[in-house]
Amino acid sequence: MVFANIEYLFLLLILIPYIVWYIMRRKKNEATLQISDARVYAHTPKSYKNYLLHLPFVLRIIALTLIIIVLARPQTTDSWQNSEIEGIDIMLAMDISTSMLAEDLKPNRLEAAKDVAAEFINGRPNDNIGITLFAGESFIQCPLTVDHTVLLNLLKDMKCGLIEDGTAIGMGIANAVTRLKDSKAKSKVIILLTDGVNNKGDISPLTAAEIAKSFGIRVYT
Protein backbone atom coordinates (compact mmCIF):
# COMPACT_ATOMS: atom_id res chain seq x y z
CA MET A 1 0.00 0.00 0.00
CA VAL A 2 1.20 3.52 -0.81
CA PHE A 3 -0.12 6.96 0.17
CA ALA A 4 -0.73 9.72 -2.35
CA ASN A 5 -0.35 12.40 0.38
CA ILE A 6 1.95 10.69 2.83
CA GLU A 7 2.77 13.99 4.57
CA TYR A 8 -0.70 13.95 6.16
CA LEU A 9 0.37 10.98 8.27
CA PHE A 10 2.42 13.40 10.38
CA LEU A 11 -0.89 14.64 11.72
CA LEU A 12 -1.03 11.42 13.73
CA LEU A 13 1.54 13.04 16.01
CA ILE A 14 -1.09 15.44 17.33
CA LEU A 15 -2.83 12.48 18.93
CA ILE A 16 0.07 12.12 21.38
CA PRO A 17 -0.54 15.42 23.25
CA TYR A 18 -4.28 14.75 23.11
CA ILE A 19 -3.80 11.37 24.81
CA VAL A 20 -1.45 12.93 27.42
CA TRP A 21 -3.99 15.71 28.09
CA TYR A 22 -6.74 13.17 28.62
CA ILE A 23 -4.68 11.14 31.10
CA MET A 24 -3.62 14.22 33.06
CA ARG A 25 -7.18 15.52 33.13
CA ARG A 26 -8.41 12.22 34.55
CA LYS A 27 -5.84 12.37 37.33
CA LYS A 28 -6.81 15.92 38.34
CA ASN A 29 -10.50 15.21 38.57
CA GLU A 30 -11.71 15.27 42.16
CA ALA A 31 -14.25 12.86 43.52
CA THR A 32 -17.78 14.21 43.60
CA LEU A 33 -18.50 12.33 46.82
CA GLN A 34 -16.06 12.26 49.74
CA ILE A 35 -16.35 9.67 52.49
CA SER A 36 -14.11 8.83 55.42
CA ASP A 37 -13.66 5.14 54.60
CA ALA A 38 -14.22 3.39 51.25
CA ARG A 39 -13.52 -0.15 52.51
CA VAL A 40 -17.19 -0.95 52.68
CA TYR A 41 -17.39 -0.49 48.90
CA ALA A 42 -14.38 -2.70 48.15
CA HIS A 43 -16.49 -5.71 47.12
CA THR A 44 -19.30 -3.79 45.54
CA PRO A 45 -19.96 -5.14 42.03
CA LYS A 46 -18.90 -2.76 39.28
CA SER A 47 -21.38 -1.45 36.80
CA TYR A 48 -20.81 -1.91 33.06
CA LYS A 49 -20.48 1.88 32.98
CA ASN A 50 -17.10 1.54 34.70
CA TYR A 51 -15.81 -0.40 31.70
CA LEU A 52 -17.33 2.01 29.20
CA LEU A 53 -15.95 5.11 30.91
CA HIS A 54 -13.13 5.59 28.39
CA LEU A 55 -15.02 4.33 25.35
CA PRO A 56 -15.92 7.81 23.97
CA PHE A 57 -12.25 8.84 24.13
CA VAL A 58 -11.13 5.65 22.37
CA LEU A 59 -13.74 6.15 19.66
CA ARG A 60 -12.59 9.74 19.14
CA ILE A 61 -8.98 8.56 18.75
CA ILE A 62 -10.04 5.92 16.21
CA ALA A 63 -12.16 8.43 14.28
CA LEU A 64 -9.33 10.99 14.13
CA THR A 65 -6.88 8.29 13.02
CA LEU A 66 -9.16 7.14 10.22
CA ILE A 67 -9.75 10.73 9.06
CA ILE A 68 -6.02 11.35 8.85
CA ILE A 69 -5.47 8.10 6.95
CA VAL A 70 -8.22 9.06 4.49
CA LEU A 71 -6.55 12.46 3.96
CA ALA A 72 -3.31 10.64 3.18
CA ARG A 73 -5.18 8.73 0.43
CA PRO A 74 -4.02 5.12 0.75
CA GLN A 75 -3.72 3.37 -2.61
CA THR A 76 -2.85 -0.05 -3.92
CA THR A 77 -0.86 -0.38 -7.12
CA ASP A 78 -0.50 -3.09 -9.72
CA SER A 79 2.81 -2.93 -11.53
CA TRP A 80 3.37 -4.73 -14.82
CA GLN A 81 6.64 -5.31 -16.53
CA ASN A 82 7.12 -6.87 -19.93
CA SER A 83 10.41 -8.70 -20.28
CA GLU A 84 11.77 -10.78 -23.10
CA ILE A 85 14.08 -13.64 -22.12
CA GLU A 86 16.00 -15.69 -24.62
CA GLY A 87 16.65 -19.15 -23.25
CA ILE A 88 18.48 -22.19 -24.54
CA ASP A 89 16.88 -25.40 -25.75
CA ILE A 90 18.47 -28.30 -23.90
CA MET A 91 17.89 -32.04 -24.07
CA LEU A 92 19.25 -34.27 -21.33
CA ALA A 93 20.15 -37.70 -22.74
CA MET A 94 20.31 -39.99 -19.72
CA ASP A 95 21.56 -43.56 -19.55
CA ILE A 96 19.22 -45.92 -17.63
CA SER A 97 21.04 -49.17 -18.37
CA THR A 98 21.50 -51.58 -15.45
CA SER A 99 25.19 -50.63 -15.17
CA MET A 100 23.94 -47.33 -13.76
CA LEU A 101 22.98 -49.23 -10.61
CA ALA A 102 26.65 -49.69 -9.70
CA GLU A 103 27.33 -48.30 -6.23
CA ASP A 104 30.73 -46.74 -6.76
CA LEU A 105 28.80 -43.47 -6.45
CA LYS A 106 26.36 -43.16 -3.55
CA PRO A 107 23.70 -44.44 -3.48
CA ASN A 108 24.36 -45.50 -7.09
CA ARG A 109 25.37 -44.01 -10.42
CA LEU A 110 21.78 -43.42 -11.54
CA GLU A 111 20.75 -41.51 -8.41
CA ALA A 112 23.97 -39.50 -8.56
CA ALA A 113 23.21 -38.60 -12.20
CA LYS A 114 19.64 -37.64 -11.27
CA ASP A 115 20.93 -35.35 -8.51
CA VAL A 116 23.30 -33.64 -10.94
CA ALA A 117 20.52 -33.28 -13.53
CA ALA A 118 18.10 -31.83 -10.96
CA GLU A 119 20.69 -29.30 -9.82
CA PHE A 120 21.32 -28.35 -13.45
CA ILE A 121 17.59 -27.91 -14.17
CA ASN A 122 17.11 -25.72 -11.07
CA GLY A 123 19.96 -23.54 -12.26
CA ARG A 124 18.36 -22.90 -15.69
CA PRO A 125 14.95 -21.36 -14.90
CA ASN A 126 14.53 -19.66 -18.30
CA ASP A 127 15.52 -22.54 -20.57
CA ASN A 128 13.44 -25.12 -22.40
CA ILE A 129 14.62 -28.48 -21.14
CA GLY A 130 13.60 -32.00 -22.09
CA ILE A 131 14.71 -35.53 -21.24
CA THR A 132 15.40 -38.50 -23.45
CA LEU A 133 16.24 -41.85 -21.86
CA PHE A 134 18.23 -44.64 -23.40
CA ALA A 135 19.48 -48.12 -22.61
CA GLY A 136 19.27 -50.75 -25.38
CA GLU A 137 16.88 -48.37 -27.15
CA SER A 138 15.74 -44.79 -26.58
CA PHE A 139 12.55 -42.82 -25.96
CA ILE A 140 11.53 -39.28 -25.02
CA GLN A 141 10.50 -39.07 -21.39
CA CYS A 142 9.70 -35.35 -21.49
CA PRO A 143 9.65 -32.97 -24.48
CA LEU A 144 11.11 -29.49 -24.24
CA THR A 145 9.31 -27.51 -21.55
CA VAL A 146 9.74 -24.54 -19.22
CA ASP A 147 7.56 -26.30 -16.64
CA HIS A 148 10.50 -27.51 -14.61
CA THR A 149 8.30 -28.83 -11.81
CA VAL A 150 6.90 -31.49 -14.14
CA LEU A 151 10.38 -32.13 -15.45
CA LEU A 152 11.79 -32.71 -11.97
CA ASN A 153 8.92 -35.01 -11.01
CA LEU A 154 9.54 -37.16 -14.10
CA LEU A 155 13.25 -37.16 -13.35
CA LYS A 156 12.58 -38.34 -9.80
CA ASP A 157 10.55 -41.32 -11.09
CA MET A 158 13.21 -42.36 -13.61
CA LYS A 159 14.62 -45.86 -13.02
CA CYS A 160 16.46 -48.68 -14.73
CA GLY A 161 14.60 -51.53 -16.40
CA LEU A 162 12.03 -49.42 -18.25
CA ILE A 163 13.35 -50.59 -21.62
CA GLU A 164 15.64 -53.27 -23.06
CA ASP A 165 19.03 -53.27 -21.39
CA GLY A 166 22.20 -52.14 -23.15
CA THR A 167 23.91 -48.85 -23.94
CA ALA A 168 22.73 -47.29 -27.21
CA ILE A 169 24.43 -43.93 -26.85
CA GLY A 170 24.05 -43.12 -30.55
CA MET A 171 20.30 -43.73 -30.34
CA GLY A 172 20.05 -41.51 -27.27
CA ILE A 173 21.79 -38.64 -29.04
CA ALA A 174 19.82 -39.14 -32.24
CA ASN A 175 16.54 -39.15 -30.35
CA ALA A 176 17.49 -35.86 -28.66
CA VAL A 177 18.43 -34.40 -32.05
CA THR A 178 14.93 -35.09 -33.39
CA ARG A 179 13.53 -32.85 -30.63
CA LEU A 180 16.01 -30.03 -31.22
CA LYS A 181 16.52 -29.95 -34.98
CA ASP A 182 13.46 -27.78 -35.69
CA SER A 183 14.03 -25.48 -32.72
CA LYS A 184 14.27 -21.75 -33.45
CA ALA A 185 16.48 -21.12 -30.43
CA LYS A 186 19.88 -19.57 -31.15
CA SER A 187 21.55 -22.13 -28.92
CA LYS A 188 20.69 -25.86 -28.92
CA VAL A 189 22.43 -28.28 -26.59
CA ILE A 190 22.44 -31.99 -25.77
CA ILE A 191 23.89 -33.07 -22.44
CA LEU A 192 24.83 -36.73 -22.39
CA LEU A 193 24.97 -38.56 -19.05
CA THR A 194 26.26 -42.10 -19.40
CA ASP A 195 28.69 -44.48 -17.69
CA GLY A 196 29.62 -46.81 -20.54
CA VAL A 197 30.50 -47.31 -24.22
CA ASN A 198 28.06 -47.82 -27.05
CA ASN A 199 27.14 -51.50 -27.49
CA LYS A 200 23.67 -51.36 -29.04
CA GLY A 201 21.56 -49.45 -31.50
CA ASP A 202 21.61 -48.79 -35.23
CA ILE A 203 23.39 -45.43 -35.02
CA SER A 204 26.92 -44.99 -33.69
CA PRO A 205 27.67 -42.12 -31.28
CA LEU A 206 30.00 -40.46 -33.81
CA THR A 207 27.34 -40.59 -36.54
CA ALA A 208 24.76 -39.17 -34.15
CA ALA A 209 27.20 -36.43 -33.15
CA GLU A 210 27.76 -35.51 -36.82
CA ILE A 211 23.99 -35.30 -37.34
CA ALA A 212 23.72 -33.02 -34.30
CA LYS A 213 26.52 -30.83 -35.66
CA SER A 214 24.74 -30.49 -39.01
CA PHE A 215 21.75 -28.98 -37.18
CA GLY A 216 23.90 -26.62 -35.11
CA ILE A 217 23.43 -28.68 -31.95
CA ARG A 218 26.29 -28.93 -29.45
CA VAL A 219 26.80 -32.13 -27.52
CA TYR A 220 28.35 -32.13 -24.04
CA THR A 221 29.18 -35.42 -22.34
Secondary structure, DSSP 8 states (H G I E B T S, - for coil): -EETTGGGGGGGGGHHHHHHHHHHHHHH---SS--S--GGGTT----HHHHTTTHHHHHHHHHHHHHHHHHH-EE-------------EEEEEEE-SGGGG-TTSSS-HHHHHHHHHHHHHHT-TTSEEEEEEESSSEEEEEEEES-HHHHHHHHHT--TTSS--S--HHHHHHHHHHHHTT---S-EEEEEE-SS---SSSS-HHHHHHHHHHTTEEEE-
